[in-house]
Amino acid sequence: MKKLRDDTQQSTQTPLVVIAGLPYPICGAVANVVAAKLSPTHRTISQPSGSDGNRLYQKRTVDPLLTAVSDYAVKQQNAHPARPCPRYIILAYVPADDDEELLAEFDFFAYPIRLGRMGEYDEESGQQRRHNLKDAQDYVLRSIQVALDPFNDLKRRLSSISTKEPLLLPPHNFKVSKSTRLADIFPEFRREMRQWNSSLEDIVQPKTATKDDLPRHIPPGVKKLIFCDERNLLFPRDKTAHAVVRELAPDSSIDDRKHYLQSAYRFGVPLEEGFHHDVQYAAGRNLKGEVFVCSRDGEVKVTGTHANVYPNDFVRVPTQ
C-alpha cells in the first residue's frame, strides 16, 4: 500500500484518485506519476493486484483500498469539518473477469474510470499491457485527464442539490417498478450502457406537487417538481439536514467504512452533511407499515407521516 504523506500544509480539499488492478511495483510507480503530473494536484491511493489477469480483485486487494480511502476521508474531514474532504473521489481500475468484486464495494460513492487498454494483451510480450511500466504511466495519466471533463460536468450537476436530480435519490429505496430499484439502474453508468450526462428521464420523471401535497416542504402558491416512485411515494429533500452525524471509528469494519463513504459521496461528488429525503405519501396520507430497505437494519416497516432516507439508504423513523 502506498503511504500517504502527512502534509498539513496541503489543502484538505485535494481530490483523491484510487488506482487498482496494476501489478507490483508498477502500481506504485503509476500512482507517483499521477500525483506529480495531474493538475490540479491529486492525492493517490494504490494497491497492487497479482499476476493473474482474470482475478485482480480478491478481498485482500479490495479491503485495504476501502480502508485507506475511508481513513483518509475521515482524517481530512476531522481536520476541517466545514469542508468537503477530499474534494472528490475517482476510481481508476483495470477491467477483469472479477472487477465487479471491486466496483460493488465502491458503489455508488466513487466515479469509476475503466482503464481498458491495461487489460489488453501485447502480442510481442504475451503479457497484459498493465505489466508495461511506460505504457501504464502514460495511459493511466491520460485516461484520468480525459475523464475529468465529463466528471466535472457531473460534479456541477450533483453539487446543485436539485430536487429534479435523480442521481441523488436513495438507490435501494426508490422503486422504478415492482421489481426494479434505482440501485439496479445505476450500474449501467459504470458498464458504459448509459452516458454520465443521462437524465434518466426514460426511467423516472418528477411530478408537479403543491402545498396540498407536501405542506411541510412547499409554500402556498408554489409548484415544485418532486420525484415519485412506483408506490406513489414522494421524495422531497429535507433542507433542515438534521440527524445522523457521519462518524467512523478507527477499528470499523469494512461494511461500516463503505457505509460511511456512501453517506458522504455520490459518484465521487461530496454530499452535504445530513442530506436526506423525507419520503411520504401526498396530502397527509400516512405510511402504514410501508417496507423500506435500510442499509443497517435490512427491511424495516415504517408507520407514520414519513421516513428520513439518506443517500446510503439508511432509514430513520422520525419521532412523531
N, C-alpha and C positions, 0 to 999 in steps of 0.2 A: 504494500500500500504506500503510495506516495505521501510523504509527510507534508502537512500544511505549515507554512511559516506563521509564527505568532507575530504578526506585524500590526500593532495597534495604530500605527500612523496611516495605514492604508484605509481607504473608505470602506465602511462596513456595508456599503451598498454595492460592492463589487459583484458582478454577475458570476455565476458558477457553471462550469462545464464538467460533466461527468463523462469519462471515456471508458468504454467497456468493449471487450472482445478481442483486444490485441494481445499478443504473447509477451512474455518477459524476454528481454528488457525493453522491447520496442514500445510497450505501453507507456512506461515512464518517460522515455525519450520524446514520444509524441506529445505527452502532456506538457512537458517542459517547453516545447516549441509553441504549442497553443497558448500557454500562459505568457510567453515572451513576445509573440508576434500578433496576437489577436488584439484588435483595437475596437473599443476601449479595453483596458486591462481586465482579464478574467482570471478568477481562481480556477484551478483544475483539481479534480479528484480522479484517480485512475486505479484500476485493479486488473492485473493480468489474468488472461484465460489460458487454458492448456493448449496442447498441440493438436488435439482432436478437433478438426474444423466443424464437426457435426454437433459437438457438445461443448459449447463455450460458456454456458451459464448455469453451472451447478450451484448448489446452495452456498458452498464455501467461497464462491466468487461473488454472488449477488448480495449476501448478507453483509459483508464488510463494506460494500458500496453504500447500502442503505444506512449503516451505522455511521459512516464518515459524513455522508450528506446531512443527516439529522443532527449529528454533533456540531457540525459547522454552523448550520442554520440556528440552532439554539444558542450557541456561543455568541454569534453576532447579534441575535435578537436581544439577548440579555444585556449586551453592552450598550445597545441603542434601541430600547423598546419602541420608540416612536417611529422608527424607520422600518421599511420592508427589507429584510436581510436574509439571504442575499437578494439582489435586485431581480434576478430571475434564475431559473434552473433549466439547463439544457442537458439532454442525454444523447451522446453520440455513440452509436453501437454498431458492431459488425453483425450483419444478419447471419443466422444459423438455424438449423433444424429446431433448436430448443430456445430460440430467442424470446418466445412467449413467457418463458420462466423469468426472464429479466423484465420484460415490458409489463407483465401483470403486476409485478411488485412495485413498479413505478407509476401505476395507474392512479389517478389521472393528474399527477402533480408535476410531471416533468414534460418538457417539449422534446419529442424524440426526433433525432436526425439519423436516418439509415445510411450507413457507410457501405453502400452496395459493392463498390469496387474491391473493398478489403476482403470480401467473401469469395471473390472470383479466384480461379486458379491461373497461374502464369505457366504457359506451355514450356517455356525454357527451363525453369527451375522445378516444375512439378509441384510447387507449393502455392498455397493461397497468398495473395498479394499482401495480406496482413503481416507476413513474415519479412517483407522487404522494407527496411528502415526508411530509405529515402522516399519510396513510393508512399508509405504510410504517413510520414511527416507532411509531405506536400498535399496529399489528398485529403487528409483529415482537416487540416487547417483550411483548405479551400472549401470543403464541404460546409464547414461551420460558417465561414464568411458568406457563402451564397445563401445559406438558410436563414441568416439573420434578417434579411429583408422581409420575407413573409412572416417571420416570427415577430418582428417589430410591429407589423400591421395587426397581428393577433393581439399583441400586448396592448396596443392602443385601444383595441376593441374591448378587451376584458377589463381594462383599467377604468372604463367609464361606469361600471356597475349599473348598467341599464336594465330596466325591468323587461326589456324586449330582447335580452341576450340569452339564448337557450343554453349556451355553453357554461353558464353559471348555475344552472339548475342542479339539484342533488341527483346524481345519475341513477342511483338504485331505487329512488322513491318517486321519480317522475315516470309514470306509465304511459308509453306511447300507444300500446294496445293491451289486450288482456294478457298476452304472453311476452310482450317486449317492453323493456325499460330503456331509458337513455344510456344506461351502462352497456347495453348491447349494441348501441349505435356509435358511441364514442370511439371504440377501437377501429372503426372504419377510417378514421383520420390517420392513425399510425400505419395502417395497412395500405395507405395511399388509394383507398377506394373513394375517399372524399377529399376535396381540396380544403385547406385550412380557412379559406375565406367563405366556406359554405355557411349559409344562414339557417340550414336545416328546415327550411320552410316546407319541404316535402314531407317532413316528419312531424313537426309541431308548429302551430301558429298561435300567437296570443289572441285573446278575445277582449272586446271592449267591456270595461267594468266601471261602475259608478259608486257613489257613496252608499247607495242602497245595497250594493253587492258586498262592499268592503268598507263599512263605516269607520273602522279604525285606521284605514290606510288611504282613503281618498276623500278630499274635502268636498263640500257641496258644490254642485255645478260643474265639476271636473270629470272628464272621462280619461281613463288610462287603459293601456293595453297590458293585460296580465296573462301569463301563461296558465293554461288549464289542461289537466291531463285526462286520460281516458275515463277516469272515475268522476269527472267534473269537479275535481279538486283544484282550487285556485292556489297559485304560488306567488303571492306578493312578497317583496323583500321587506323585512322589518328594519327600518332605519335606526332604531334605538340600539342595535348591535349589542344586546345585553347577553350576559351569561357565557359560560364555557370559556375560561381563560386557557390559552394554549400553554401547556407545560409538558416537560419531558424530563424524567429522572435519568441520571447517568447510567443506571443499570436497567433501563427499559428494554422490553422485548422488541423483537423485530416488528411484530404487529403493532405495538404502541408507537414505534418510530414511524411506520408507514401511516398510521392514523394521524399522527401529528403533522406530517408533511402534506397529507391530503386535506387537512383542515386549513393549511396556510397557503397552498398554491393550487392553481388550476391551469394545466398545460404549461407549467413553468412560470406563470404570472402570479405575483403575490396577491393575496386577498386580505381585505381589511379584517382586523381582529373583531370577532363576534359576528361576522357576516352570516346571515341565515335567512330562510324564508319562513313566513307564518302560513303554514298550509291549512286550508279551511274550505268549507263549502260557502257558496254565496248566500247573501241575505240572511245571515244569522243562523243558518241551519247548522246544528251541532254535529260533530263527529260522534258516532255511536259504535264503538268497537272497530273503528277503521284500522286495517292492518298496515303497518309501516315496517320497513326493514332497517333496523338500527345497526350501525357498524360495530357497536359494542355489545348489544344485547340480542341481536338477531331479530326475529319477528316480534313486534310489540303491537298490542291493540290499544288504540287511543280513543278515549271518550272525553269530550269537552268541546270548547269553542275552536281550538286549533292546536297544531303541533309545531314546535320550533324544529326545523330540519336544517342541518348545517351542511356545508359543501362536502364533507367526508361522510355524509349520511348518518351522522349522529342525530338521534331523535330525542328531543327533550319535551316532556309534557309540562306546560307551564302551570303554575298554581292558579286555580280558578278564583 
